[in-house]
Amino acid sequence: MEEEKKDVLAVEAAEPESKKDDVKKQKKEKKTKKEKKPVDPAKKKKKRRIIILSVVGVFVLYIIVSNVVAANRPVSIYTTAAERGDITQTINTSGSVTSNEEKTYFSDVNVKIGNVNVEAGDAVKKGDVLISYDENALSQATELAQLDRQASEGSYRNSVQTNNEKLGDLNEANVNLEVLDQQIEDTQAYITSLNNKIQKKKDDLAHFGTLLQISLLDWQDQPDSDEYMNLQKQIQLNTYEQSHNKEIEGWESELEVYNDMLSKYKEYRSEMKTQKSSADGSKMTAGAKEELEAGNQTKEIQSEDKITKLEAVAGGVTAEFDGVVTSVSAVEGSTAAEGTELLKLESTEDVCVKISVTKYDLDKIALSQKATVTIGGKEYEGEVSKINKMAQKNDSGAAVVGTEIKILNPDSDVYLGVEAKVVIETGESKDTILVPVTAVNVDSTGEFVYVIENNVVVKKQIETGISSDTMTEVLSGVSEGDQLITEVNGDIAEGMAAVAVPMN
């Protein structure tokens, strides 16, 4: 509009002055000729509305045009280039320092305690005297143990000598019984044989008699026949034979003789058993002798063990390793009965950090993985030494797996029971493509990144490997140097125009 006005003014300026005057004169005459009429209010209001709508339309058109221009104008977005390098994946957690070796000391002797040199919480070195026994009480207990050993040996020798004096009588009875047992066994076997013969003979005769009776039935309708009469005679003879068979009578006579002989053998054996029983009452059997010998050996071992223990504690109860005393039960001046608990010692040489691993990290962790343990600002080398095979619920109700990190280089600055920070190296890749963790996005299709290529936002599907706290390994989908958008919001969309502004 401004340009049109300027053009009109330029044309008017170029026209001659005289022509201008004529035009003005003509306009003036026309105005004077026109009659002045009053203005219609409705028309005036309508005209004003048209003007306002025109102005609004122009403003809306201006906004639309501005938005279209802005939409087509590339947006500047900060990016980070994909780079090639090394990456280490870690698990960062914490846990409590615990000893892998614990020793509970019990009193090996029944002796009065002299001095208790430690308290709960004291750090000790291997070989330090923790508790000492009263020297006089220890000396007296040692002397009594030696006397008890001598008494046990004397009793054993006396029992052996008494037993040897009675062995002759016992051996005689045993020899006679052995012969008698064989004679009785043989006689019983022969008597059994005779009984078997007699029974078999009787069974055969009875069987033959049964057959004759069956045959007689076949001829009972011919009682006058020779066959019928002959069968009756045979039946009578068979009946007599079953009661008066000579062979059976001979065997029965012989059986009486051997039964009488067996009775005498058994009577004599009874006498020998009485003799043996009498000898057994005053002499030891082999089992009794073995028992005596075993009892003597047991007492000898017990005596030696008691004396050895007494001699061992002569120098006191000493620490078997460097550690911390966690409890003390011994009391100076009291008599510690054998088996009484004295104190507990936990090692500071074999220590670990117990942590809990969630299901999200369980597939990353493995035995022998290296770890860094930080206790009170000091770092120690560690490794995964144990992974439990059973999950437990933590305070929040989540399932976790107990894991132990062994400290490989403990020192005196390691305190049991304190909290320690643990960083476990669960994976490592060399010379690989790396992108910031914040550049990786996930949707229903998988993991992807936004990359600016040729001033356009491009969505790329990727396959990732291990990750650190800040970087992620990309196995495929991204090349070194690609400009990735690390801060993705609702304004970022695939295909939009954008200019990469590298941050590195």
PAPATI-895843 format. One record per residue (C-alpha): chain; x, y, z. Coordinates in steps of 0.25 Angstrom, whole numbers. Example, Ala and Ser with C-alpha at 12.3 -4.5 7.8 and 13.67 -1.06 7.14 Angstrom:
2
+-------+-------+-------+-------+
: chain :     x :     y :     z :
+-------+-------+-------+-------+
:     A :    49 :   -18 :    31 :
:     A :    55 :    -4 :    29 :
+-------+-------+-------+-------+
END
This chain:
504
+-------+-------+-------+-------+
: chain :     x :     y :     z :
+-------+-------+-------+-------+
:     A :     0 :     0 :     0 :
:     A :    11 :     9 :     4 :
:     A :    18 :     7 :   -10 :
:     A :     5 :    10 :   -17 :
:     A :     4 :    23 :   -10 :
:     A :    18 :    27 :   -13 :
:     A :    16 :    24 :   -28 :
:     A :     3 :    32 :   -28 :
:     A :    11 :    44 :   -22 :
:     A :    22 :    42 :   -32 :
:     A :    13 :    43 :   -43 :
:     A :     6 :    55 :   -38 :
:     A :    19 :    62 :   -35 :
:     A :    23 :    59 :   -50 :
:     A :    10 :    66 :   -56 :
:     A :    10 :    81 :   -59 :
:     A :     6 :    91 :   -49 :
:     A :    -5 :    96 :   -58 :
:     A :   -12 :    82 :   -60 :
:     A :   -11 :    81 :   -45 :
:     A :   -19 :    93 :   -43 :
:     A :   -29 :    89 :   -53 :
:     A :   -32 :    76 :   -46 :
:     A :   -33 :    83 :   -33 :
:     A :   -43 :    93 :   -39 :
:     A :   -52 :    82 :   -45 :
:     A :   -52 :    74 :   -32 :
:     A :   -56 :    87 :   -24 :
:     A :   -67 :    89 :   -34 :
:     A :   -73 :    75 :   -33 :
:     A :   -73 :    76 :   -18 :
:     A :   -81 :    89 :   -18 :
:     A :   -91 :    83 :   -28 :
:     A :   -94 :    71 :   -18 :
:     A :  -104 :    73 :    -8 :
:     A :  -100 :    70 :     6 :
:     A :  -108 :    58 :    13 :
:     A :  -108 :    53 :    27 :
:     A :   -99 :    40 :    30 :
:     A :  -107 :    27 :    32 :
:     A :  -103 :    21 :    46 :
:     A :  -105 :     7 :    41 :
:     A :   -97 :     8 :    29 :
:     A :   -86 :    15 :    37 :
:     A :   -86 :     3 :    47 :
:     A :   -85 :    -7 :    36 :
:     A :   -74 :     0 :    29 :
:     A :   -66 :     0 :    42 :
:     A :   -68 :   -15 :    44 :
:     A :   -63 :   -18 :    30 :
:     A :   -50 :   -10 :    33 :
:     A :   -48 :   -17 :    46 :
:     A :   -50 :   -31 :    40 :
:     A :   -40 :   -27 :    29 :
:     A :   -30 :   -23 :    39 :
:     A :   -32 :   -36 :    47 :
:     A :   -31 :   -45 :    34 :
:     A :   -18 :   -38 :    30 :
:     A :   -12 :   -41 :    44 :
:     A :   -17 :   -56 :    43 :
:     A :   -11 :   -57 :    30 :
:     A :     2 :   -51 :    35 :
:     A :     3 :   -61 :    46 :
:     A :     0 :   -73 :    37 :
:     A :    11 :   -68 :    27 :
:     A :    21 :   -66 :    38 :
:     A :    18 :   -80 :    44 :
:     A :    20 :   -86 :    30 :
:     A :    33 :   -79 :    28 :
:     A :    37 :   -83 :    42 :
:     A :    34 :   -98 :    40 :
:     A :    42 :   -98 :    28 :
:     A :    54 :   -91 :    34 :
:     A :    64 :  -102 :    40 :
:     A :    65 :  -102 :    55 :
:     A :    79 :  -102 :    62 :
:     A :    80 :  -114 :    71 :
:     A :    92 :  -118 :    80 :
:     A :    98 :  -131 :    76 :
:     A :   110 :  -141 :    80 :
:     A :   118 :  -149 :    70 :
:     A :   119 :  -164 :    71 :
:     A :   133 :  -167 :    74 :
:     A :   142 :  -179 :    74 :
:     A :   149 :  -183 :    87 :
:     A :   149 :  -193 :    99 :
:     A :   138 :  -195 :   109 :
:     A :   137 :  -202 :   122 :
:     A :   123 :  -207 :   128 :
:     A :   122 :  -206 :   143 :
:     A :   112 :  -209 :   154 :
:     A :   112 :  -198 :   165 :
:     A :   107 :  -203 :   179 :
:     A :   110 :  -204 :   193 :
:     A :   111 :  -214 :   204 :
:     A :   116 :  -217 :   218 :
:     A :   130 :  -222 :   221 :
:     A :   130 :  -236 :   226 :
:     A :   141 :  -246 :   230 :
:     A :   141 :  -259 :   223 :
:     A :   149 :  -266 :   234 :
:     A :   144 :  -267 :   248 :
:     A :   149 :  -274 :   260 :
:     A :   142 :  -277 :   273 :
:     A :   152 :  -281 :   284 :
:     A :   148 :  -292 :   294 :
:     A :   155 :  -296 :   307 :
:     A :   162 :  -309 :   304 :
:     A :   165 :  -311 :   319 :
:     A :   158 :  -310 :   332 :
:     A :   168 :  -300 :   338 :
:     A :   167 :  -287 :   345 :
:     A :   168 :  -275 :   336 :
:     A :   180 :  -265 :   339 :
:     A :   179 :  -253 :   330 :
:     A :   169 :  -248 :   319 :
:     A :   178 :  -239 :   311 :
:     A :   167 :  -234 :   301 :
:     A :   154 :  -228 :   300 :
:     A :   143 :  -228 :   289 :
:     A :   147 :  -219 :   278 :
:     A :   162 :  -220 :   280 :
:     A :   171 :  -223 :   267 :
:     A :   181 :  -234 :   269 :
:     A :   192 :  -240 :   261 :
:     A :   195 :  -255 :   259 :
:     A :   202 :  -261 :   271 :
:     A :   197 :  -250 :   281 :
:     A :   194 :  -256 :   294 :
:     A :   179 :  -254 :   297 :
:     A :   177 :  -262 :   309 :
:     A :   186 :  -269 :   319 :
:     A :   184 :  -279 :   330 :
:     A :   188 :  -279 :   345 :
:     A :   202 :  -286 :   345 :
:     A :   200 :  -293 :   358 :
:     A :   186 :  -299 :   354 :
:     A :   192 :  -303 :   341 :
:     A :   204 :  -310 :   347 :
:     A :   195 :  -318 :   357 :
:     A :   186 :  -322 :   346 :
:     A :   198 :  -327 :   337 :
:     A :   203 :  -336 :   349 :
:     A :   189 :  -342 :   352 :
:     A :   188 :  -346 :   337 :
:     A :   201 :  -353 :   337 :
:     A :   198 :  -361 :   350 :
:     A :   184 :  -365 :   343 :
:     A :   192 :  -370 :   331 :
:     A :   201 :  -378 :   340 :
:     A :   189 :  -384 :   348 :
:     A :   182 :  -388 :   335 :
:     A :   194 :  -396 :   330 :
:     A :   196 :  -403 :   343 :
:     A :   182 :  -408 :   343 :
:     A :   183 :  -413 :   329 :
:     A :   195 :  -421 :   331 :
:     A :   189 :  -428 :   344 :
:     A :   176 :  -432 :   336 :
:     A :   185 :  -438 :   325 :
:     A :   193 :  -446 :   334 :
:     A :   181 :  -452 :   341 :
:     A :   174 :  -456 :   328 :
:     A :   187 :  -463 :   323 :
:     A :   186 :  -472 :   335 :
:     A :   172 :  -478 :   332 :
:     A :   174 :  -480 :   317 :
:     A :   179 :  -494 :   318 :
:     A :   166 :  -499 :   324 :
:     A :   158 :  -491 :   314 :
:     A :   166 :  -497 :   302 :
:     A :   164 :  -511 :   307 :
:     A :   149 :  -510 :   308 :
:     A :   148 :  -503 :   294 :
:     A :   156 :  -515 :   288 :
:     A :   147 :  -526 :   294 :
:     A :   134 :  -518 :   290 :
:     A :   139 :  -517 :   276 :
:     A :   141 :  -532 :   275 :
:     A :   127 :  -535 :   281 :
:     A :   120 :  -525 :   272 :
:     A :   126 :  -532 :   260 :
:     A :   122 :  -546 :   266 :
:     A :   108 :  -541 :   269 :
:     A :   106 :  -535 :   255 :
:     A :   110 :  -548 :   248 :
:     A :   101 :  -557 :   257 :
:     A :    90 :  -548 :   255 :
:     A :    92 :  -549 :   240 :
:     A :    92 :  -564 :   241 :
:     A :    79 :  -564 :   249 :
:     A :    73 :  -555 :   239 :
:     A :    77 :  -565 :   228 :
:     A :    71 :  -577 :   235 :
:     A :    58 :  -570 :   238 :
:     A :    57 :  -566 :   223 :
:     A :    59 :  -581 :   219 :
:     A :    49 :  -586 :   228 :
:     A :    39 :  -575 :   224 :
:     A :    41 :  -578 :   209 :
:     A :    39 :  -593 :   211 :
:     A :    26 :  -591 :   219 :
:     A :    21 :  -581 :   208 :
:     A :    25 :  -591 :   197 :
:     A :    17 :  -603 :   204 :
:     A :     5 :  -594 :   206 :
:     A :     5 :  -589 :   192 :
:     A :     5 :  -604 :   187 :
:     A :    -6 :  -607 :   196 :
:     A :   -14 :  -596 :   190 :
:     A :   -12 :  -601 :   176 :
:     A :   -17 :  -615 :   181 :
:     A :   -30 :  -609 :   186 :
:     A :   -32 :  -602 :   173 :
:     A :   -30 :  -615 :   165 :
:     A :   -40 :  -622 :   174 :
:     A :   -51 :  -613 :   171 :
:     A :   -49 :  -616 :   156 :
:     A :   -52 :  -631 :   160 :
:     A :   -63 :  -629 :   170 :
:     A :   -74 :  -633 :   161 :
:     A :   -67 :  -647 :   159 :
:     A :   -64 :  -651 :   174 :
:     A :   -63 :  -666 :   170 :
:     A :   -52 :  -663 :   160 :
:     A :   -37 :  -667 :   162 :
:     A :   -33 :  -653 :   160 :
:     A :   -42 :  -647 :   171 :
:     A :   -37 :  -658 :   181 :
:     A :   -23 :  -655 :   178 :
:     A :   -24 :  -640 :   180 :
:     A :   -30 :  -643 :   193 :
:     A :   -18 :  -651 :   198 :
:     A :    -8 :  -640 :   193 :
:     A :   -16 :  -630 :   201 :
:     A :   -15 :  -638 :   213 :
:     A :     0 :  -641 :   211 :
:     A :     2 :  -626 :   209 :
:     A :    -5 :  -622 :   221 :
:     A :     4 :  -631 :   229 :
:     A :    17 :  -627 :   222 :
:     A :    14 :  -612 :   226 :
:     A :    14 :  -616 :   241 :
:     A :    25 :  -627 :   241 :
:     A :    35 :  -624 :   230 :
:     A :    48 :  -629 :   233 :
:     A :    56 :  -618 :   227 :
:     A :    48 :  -608 :   234 :
:     A :    50 :  -615 :   247 :
:     A :    65 :  -616 :   245 :
:     A :    66 :  -601 :   242 :
:     A :    58 :  -598 :   255 :
:     A :    68 :  -606 :   263 :
:     A :    80 :  -599 :   258 :
:     A :    72 :  -586 :   260 :
:     A :    71 :  -589 :   275 :
:     A :    86 :  -591 :   276 :
:     A :    90 :  -578 :   269 :
:     A :    79 :  -570 :   277 :
:     A :    86 :  -576 :   290 :
:     A :   100 :  -572 :   285 :
:     A :    95 :  -558 :   281 :
:     A :    89 :  -556 :   295 :
:     A :   103 :  -560 :   302 :
:     A :   110 :  -550 :   292 :
:     A :   100 :  -539 :   296 :
:     A :   102 :  -542 :   311 :
:     A :   117 :  -541 :   310 :
:     A :   116 :  -528 :   302 :
:     A :   107 :  -523 :   313 :
:     A :   119 :  -526 :   323 :
:     A :   129 :  -519 :   314 :
:     A :   120 :  -507 :   313 :
:     A :   119 :  -506 :   328 :
:     A :   134 :  -507 :   329 :
:     A :   135 :  -496 :   318 :
:     A :   125 :  -487 :   325 :
:     A :   133 :  -489 :   338 :
:     A :   145 :  -485 :   331 :
:     A :   138 :  -473 :   324 :
:     A :   134 :  -468 :   337 :
:     A :   148 :  -467 :   342 :
:     A :   155 :  -464 :   329 :
:     A :   154 :  -453 :   318 :
:     A :   148 :  -457 :   305 :
:     A :   155 :  -452 :   292 :
:     A :   144 :  -441 :   292 :
:     A :   147 :  -437 :   306 :
:     A :   161 :  -436 :   303 :
:     A :   159 :  -428 :   291 :
:     A :   150 :  -419 :   300 :
:     A :   161 :  -418 :   311 :
:     A :   171 :  -414 :   300 :
:     A :   162 :  -404 :   294 :
:     A :   159 :  -398 :   307 :
:     A :   173 :  -397 :   311 :
:     A :   177 :  -391 :   298 :
:     A :   165 :  -381 :   299 :
:     A :   170 :  -377 :   313 :
:     A :   184 :  -376 :   308 :
:     A :   180 :  -367 :   297 :
:     A :   171 :  -358 :   306 :
:     A :   182 :  -357 :   316 :
:     A :   192 :  -353 :   305 :
:     A :   182 :  -343 :   299 :
:     A :   180 :  -337 :   313 :
:     A :   194 :  -336 :   315 :
:     A :   197 :  -330 :   301 :
:     A :   186 :  -320 :   303 :
:     A :   191 :  -316 :   316 :
:     A :   205 :  -314 :   311 :
:     A :   199 :  -306 :   299 :
:     A :   192 :  -296 :   307 :
:     A :   205 :  -294 :   316 :
:     A :   208 :  -281 :   307 :
:     A :   193 :  -277 :   307 :
:     A :   182 :  -276 :   296 :
:     A :   188 :  -269 :   284 :
:     A :   182 :  -263 :   272 :
:     A :   183 :  -272 :   259 :
:     A :   182 :  -260 :   250 :
:     A :   181 :  -245 :   249 :
:     A :   168 :  -241 :   253 :
:     A :   158 :  -234 :   262 :
:     A :   152 :  -239 :   275 :
:     A :   137 :  -239 :   274 :
:     A :   133 :  -244 :   287 :
:     A :   140 :  -249 :   300 :
:     A :   133 :  -259 :   310 :
:     A :   145 :  -262 :   319 :
:     A :   146 :  -256 :   333 :
:     A :   159 :  -255 :   340 :
:     A :   160 :  -264 :   352 :
:     A :   149 :  -273 :   348 :
:     A :   151 :  -288 :   345 :
:     A :   148 :  -290 :   330 :
:     A :   142 :  -304 :   329 :
:     A :   146 :  -312 :   317 :
:     A :   138 :  -308 :   305 :
:     A :   134 :  -294 :   310 :
:     A :   134 :  -283 :   300 :
:     A :   145 :  -273 :   303 :
:     A :   145 :  -262 :   291 :
:     A :   142 :  -260 :   277 :
:     A :   152 :  -255 :   266 :
:     A :   149 :  -250 :   252 :
:     A :   160 :  -250 :   242 :
:     A :   164 :  -237 :   235 :
:     A :   173 :  -244 :   226 :
:     A :   162 :  -251 :   219 :
:     A :   150 :  -241 :   217 :
:     A :   139 :  -238 :   207 :
:     A :   128 :  -229 :   204 :
:     A :   114 :  -235 :   204 :
:     A :   105 :  -228 :   194 :
:     A :    92 :  -231 :   188 :
:     A :    90 :  -232 :   172 :
:     A :    76 :  -229 :   166 :
:     A :    71 :  -237 :   154 :
:     A :    75 :  -226 :   145 :
:     A :    90 :  -228 :   148 :
:     A :    89 :  -243 :   150 :
:     A :    93 :  -246 :   136 :
:     A :   105 :  -237 :   136 :
:     A :   112 :  -242 :   148 :
:     A :   121 :  -254 :   149 :
:     A :   131 :  -261 :   158 :
:     A :   145 :  -255 :   157 :
:     A :   141 :  -242 :   151 :
:     A :   150 :  -230 :   156 :
:     A :   145 :  -220 :   166 :
:     A :   149 :  -207 :   173 :
:     A :   145 :  -206 :   188 :
:     A :   146 :  -193 :   195 :
:     A :   146 :  -193 :   210 :
:     A :   147 :  -179 :   217 :
:     A :   153 :  -173 :   204 :
:     A :   163 :  -183 :   202 :
:     A :   162 :  -193 :   190 :
:     A :   165 :  -208 :   190 :
:     A :   166 :  -218 :   179 :
:     A :   155 :  -228 :   179 :
:     A :   148 :  -239 :   171 :
:     A :   135 :  -246 :   171 :
:     A :   137 :  -259 :   180 :
:     A :   123 :  -264 :   182 :
:     A :   109 :  -263 :   176 :
:     A :    97 :  -269 :   183 :
:     A :    88 :  -279 :   176 :
:     A :    76 :  -275 :   183 :
:     A :    69 :  -261 :   183 :
:     A :    64 :  -254 :   196 :
:     A :    54 :  -242 :   198 :
:     A :    61 :  -229 :   202 :
:     A :    54 :  -219 :   211 :
:     A :    46 :  -214 :   199 :
:     A :    41 :  -228 :   196 :
:     A :    49 :  -229 :   183 :
:     A :    57 :  -242 :   180 :
:     A :    72 :  -240 :   181 :
:     A :    83 :  -250 :   180 :
:     A :    94 :  -249 :   191 :
:     A :   108 :  -247 :   185 :
:     A :   122 :  -246 :   192 :
:     A :   134 :  -238 :   187 :
:     A :   147 :  -243 :   193 :
:     A :   157 :  -232 :   197 :
:     A :   170 :  -236 :   191 :
:     A :   179 :  -227 :   198 :
:     A :   173 :  -224 :   212 :
:     A :   181 :  -216 :   222 :
:     A :   179 :  -210 :   236 :
:     A :   170 :  -199 :   231 :
:     A :   159 :  -209 :   227 :
:     A :   148 :  -209 :   238 :
:     A :   139 :  -220 :   240 :
:     A :   124 :  -217 :   239 :
:     A :   126 :  -203 :   232 :
:     A :   119 :  -199 :   219 :
:     A :   128 :  -200 :   206 :
:     A :   126 :  -196 :   192 :
:     A :   128 :  -206 :   181 :
:     A :   130 :  -204 :   166 :
:     A :   130 :  -217 :   159 :
:     A :   136 :  -218 :   145 :
:     A :   125 :  -226 :   137 :
:     A :   130 :  -224 :   123 :
:     A :   140 :  -218 :   114 :
:     A :   141 :  -214 :    99 :
:     A :   153 :  -208 :    92 :
:     A :   153 :  -199 :    79 :
:     A :   138 :  -199 :    78 :
:     A :   127 :  -189 :    74 :
:     A :   122 :  -181 :    86 :
:     A :   110 :  -172 :    88 :
:     A :   105 :  -164 :   100 :
:     A :    95 :  -172 :   109 :
:     A :    85 :  -160 :   107 :
:     A :    85 :  -162 :    92 :
:     A :    79 :  -176 :    93 :
:     A :    64 :  -177 :    92 :
:     A :    55 :  -189 :    93 :
:     A :    41 :  -191 :    86 :
:     A :    33 :  -203 :    82 :
:     A :    43 :  -206 :    71 :
:     A :    55 :  -206 :    80 :
:     A :    66 :  -197 :    82 :
:     A :    69 :  -185 :    73 :
:     A :    76 :  -171 :    72 :
:     A :    73 :  -158 :    65 :
:     A :    84 :  -154 :    56 :
:     A :    84 :  -141 :    48 :
:     A :    88 :  -144 :    33 :
:     A :    88 :  -133 :    22 :
:     A :    81 :  -124 :    31 :
:     A :    69 :  -134 :    34 :
:     A :    66 :  -142 :    46 :
:     A :    68 :  -157 :    43 :
:     A :    63 :  -168 :    53 :
:     A :    73 :  -180 :    53 :
:     A :    70 :  -194 :    59 :
:     A :    83 :  -199 :    67 :
:     A :    88 :  -211 :    74 :
:     A :    95 :  -208 :    87 :
:     A :   106 :  -215 :    95 :
:     A :   111 :  -212 :   108 :
:     A :   109 :  -198 :   115 :
:     A :   117 :  -190 :   125 :
:     A :   111 :  -178 :   134 :
:     A :   112 :  -169 :   122 :
:     A :   114 :  -176 :   109 :
:     A :   108 :  -188 :   102 :
:     A :   114 :  -197 :    92 :
:     A :   107 :  -198 :    78 :
:     A :   109 :  -211 :    71 :
:     A :   102 :  -207 :    58 :
:     A :    93 :  -195 :    53 :
:     A :   103 :  -184 :    55 :
:     A :   116 :  -180 :    49 :
:     A :   128 :  -172 :    55 :
:     A :   125 :  -157 :    54 :
:     A :   110 :  -158 :    53 :
:     A :   104 :  -146 :    60 :
:     A :    94 :  -151 :    70 :
:     A :    83 :  -143 :    78 :
:     A :    85 :  -145 :    92 :
:     A :    74 :  -137 :    98 :
:     A :    61 :  -143 :    92 :
:     A :    48 :  -136 :    95 :
:     A :    34 :  -135 :    89 :
:     A :    39 :  -124 :    78 :
:     A :    48 :  -134 :    72 :
:     A :    42 :  -142 :    60 :
:     A :    48 :  -151 :    49 :
:     A :    49 :  -143 :    36 :
:     A :    49 :  -129 :    42 :
:     A :    59 :  -119 :    37 :
:     A :    71 :  -117 :    47 :
:     A :    85 :  -112 :    47 :
:     A :    95 :  -119 :    56 :
:     A :   102 :  -111 :    66 :
:     A :   114 :  -121 :    71 :
:     A :   116 :  -120 :    86 :
:     A :   130 :  -127 :    85 :
+-------+-------+-------+-------+
END
